[in-house]
Amino acid sequence: MATVLICRRFPRLSRVTTFSTTAKCKAESGSSKSKQKKEENPETANTRTESAATIQLLNPLDYRVLYNPSAYAKSRAASQQHAARNSGHALGDTSTSPGTAQVQHTFGTTSSQALPPLRNALPKPKSKPLLEQTISARLSAAQTKEEAEDEKTETHDSKEDPRVFQKGRPEYRSLSYDRFEPIETLSLEEGDSILHSVAVCKGSQSPGTITDYFRKLSRLPAEQHAALVSEPRFNALCRCAVKNMGSFSTSDLIDILKACVRLVVPPTHPLLNACEDEFCRRVWDMNLDQLLLVADCWRCLERSVPSYLSILFSYANMHWKDLALPQFVQLVYIIGEGRRSPADLTQKVESMILKYLDSFTLEEVGAICLGLFKSLSGISDHVMRKIADRVSLQMEDMSTYALVNVLKMLRYARMDHLPLLKELGKVIPARIPTINIQGIMHITLTCSSLHYFDEGVMAAVAMSLPSKVTYCRSKDAAKFLWSFGCLDYEPPNEEEFYSSLIEQMRRKLHEFGKFPEHLLTGLLGLAFVKRFPEELIDYALRDEFVQKTRGSKYELKKDLFTLGKSVEIECPSYQGSRLPPQLYQEITEMVLSFAEQEIYVRPEIVEATSLLESMLGGPEYVKSHMILPHTRSSDLEVHLAMDGHPIPFNLKDRIADKKLKDIGVSLTDDLMTQLIKGRSNSQFPVEVENEARTPGQERGEEARTPRAGDRAALSGGALIADARLQVEPKSGHGLEAPPPLTLNRQPRGVKLAIQVSNRNHYCYCSKRLLGLHCLKRRQLQQLGYVVVELPFWEWFPLLKRTHSEKLSYLHYKVFNPALLSRAG
């Protein structure tokens, strides 16, 4: 009989939920308690796909989301092409299991604050229930189409979406479990008959009969599966299977495992324990197709099987040369889902990628990148560049889901690939409105991690985000704020963009206790663009939150330091929580110790310091140090009187100069080549100046920028004779910043903060300063300094020129008359 579908609007839900009449009675019987709970917890309308629609309320204090690693909606054109290739199965679509009449639905998590105020204020006349139903129906009908479209874009299945590549070749049918395989439904009467036989025989069935029972029972209608698994007679059948485990043939044992997948047997079920032990014993007697199929079933069951995977990888290592293309891709998928990277397979994986690269489908390329990314597998620049070469040529034909997986790996490998990034700017902006929020986040984060600024991409993200912001997890909101702040980009709709994200951060405040790195990431991103939401800052600087950061797997002290000191300088009216002085002292000492070992000794800084001392009259006129330790980069401080004469102020370093005079770095030709051109085949040292860091599994991603950026920036080769003064800061938002402070200013003089910049201070292949360094220069100005820059595209080439040329350049920079007039 066809299922009758009824639309009903529940309190505090901004989505129309559709459910069958079989679920109606339960929904109405518990409506009173359910309504009360929803009113108390407006953000807990989180659901999952089941055979009958269910609304599951979660505790908002427990951070739970339907994690969906990277299943993102495609552009319309790509979706149509993919649908044609794969018999109508497109990413993001909900699917109906063949053989059942029950339609499956998924509806997403939203906040009640997304509801228009009028909707909750709508009266509910007790005497006219029919009128109430009519009004509700009209409201539902008006929004059903739009919300259904939004739902389709945002809904994705974390187990099925990474497996889309399996639909591209028939060979995957023998390597993986297909939940969409057509089956003939077993009637309830037949199922009851089987269970009756199990009860009567009391464990005396043969292994073949037991296997047949499992096959048949797994064909019961999906809505009966949960009841079956808890049925005592089914558990008796499971005990019988465990008792006869060693007597099953391998194919029969695989059939039992597949039946468990279809029935959604809990991953900790005793039957699965016995199955895992038996499969581990049989590995060396199975073929690779069977091994991969069993591993795929474990994934579908969401059961962790490290022992089985370890044996599987050893088997694959011994039979590596026999791997066919589908077997290899499926193996990389299993490696990724197991979150393990077998060290002995790394080189072999790379060689196999190169062998089959031209034969992979684009979905398989995405699957391989996702597997490598999830397992944190290192990959050589050569192989990653080959993958990027192919993707850049075929990006138009690639699903957004597969493309995002490639971007994840590109980000992880710190790989600059200008053709791919340029093509991304052409293809992605038009797709942004159709992409899932997590997909948009990964695209944006890739750009910021590689320090690549494309205004078309960023503007498209900014315009699309406010309408999708309620789908953001705390992690998503934080990384959006970080990415835009890192690239120092305020979009045309900046007020709407930032206010919507800040409001979402407030809604997700309860999640930051468990994930403190996300709050700090978002607040730093906001600080870069001079926005300081006082309520969130007060929460982040409280003792209770600081204690929670100590329990994080990430080092968050530096981030607290940067945030706390930035608030002190830029927000004098702030009255909220502050970090304790002892914590400031501890972190300052840590940062300065690192700077002495890694920053002050860099050739470009040592040379500039030496030449300035020679030009000005000695070490007492120059100080190489961190004026603002919380910005994690160094400065050369010089003081000038109003008549232009240098003022001695560094008396301490003058005494120490005799001991340190012979300490330095030799400027060899090789070293100068590396400074000017960047390294082409090895990792550049991590720049502490650039480490405001991204949180989560990728908090260190901004530490290294693309290595080819210097070539483009230095291609002109000419020296630009100007003072490189700091641009005026942008107008503030949130808490007001003070006018430039005059503390510590020499009477009728000027303090110079000379910046010896490098390419990691700028966006890739551009002269666009990154957010952290915009923040630093802004704060130096507010403390009364005049910022003078020795930009790397001018200073690094000069390091190979004559002594007099370098002195002439520095003389112009320091004694530029514009500096004194600016200070005056």
Buried (B, 14 or more C-beta within 10 A) or exposed (E): EEEEEEEBBBBBBBBBBBBBEBBEEEBEEEEEEBEEEBEEBBBBBBBEBBBBBBBEBBEBEEBEBBEBBBBBBBBEEBBEBBBEBBEEBBBBBBBEBEBBEBBBBBBBBBBBBBBEEEEEEEEEEEEEEEEBEEBBBEBBEEBBEEBBEBBBBBBBBEBBBBBBBBBBBEBBBBBBBBBEEEBEBBEEEBBEEBBEBBEEBEEEBEBEBBBBBBBBBBBBBBBBBBEBBEBEBBBBBBBBBBEBBEEBEBEBBBBBBBBBBBBBBBBEBEBBEBBBBBBBEBBEEBEBBBBBBBBBBBBBBEBBBEEBBBBBBBBBEEEBEEBEBBBBBBBBBBBBBBEBBBEEBBEBBBEBBBEBBEEBBBBBBBBBBBBBBBBEBEBBBEBBBBBBEBBBEEBEEBBBBBBBBBBBBBBBBBBBBBEBBEBBBEBBBEBBBBBBBBBBBBBBBBBBBBBBBBEBBBBBBBBBBBEBBBBBBBBBBBBBBBBBBBBBBBBEBBEBBBBBBBBBBBBBEBBBBBBBBBBBBBBBBBBBBBBBBBEBBBBBBBEEBBEBBEEBEBBBBBBBBBBBBBBBBBBBEBEBBBBEEEBBEEBBEBBBEEBEEBBBBBBBBBBBBBBBBBBBEBBBBBBBBBBBBBBBBBBBBBBBBEEEEBBBBBEEBBEEBEEEEEEEEEBEEEEBEBBBBBEEEEEBEEBBBBBBBBBBBBBBBBBBBBBBBBBBBBEEEEBEEEBBBBEEBEEBBBBBBEEBBEEEBBEEBBBBBBBBBBBBBBBBBEEBBBBBBBBBBBBBBBBBBBBBBBBBBBBBBBBBEEEEEBBBBBBEBBBBEEBBEEBE
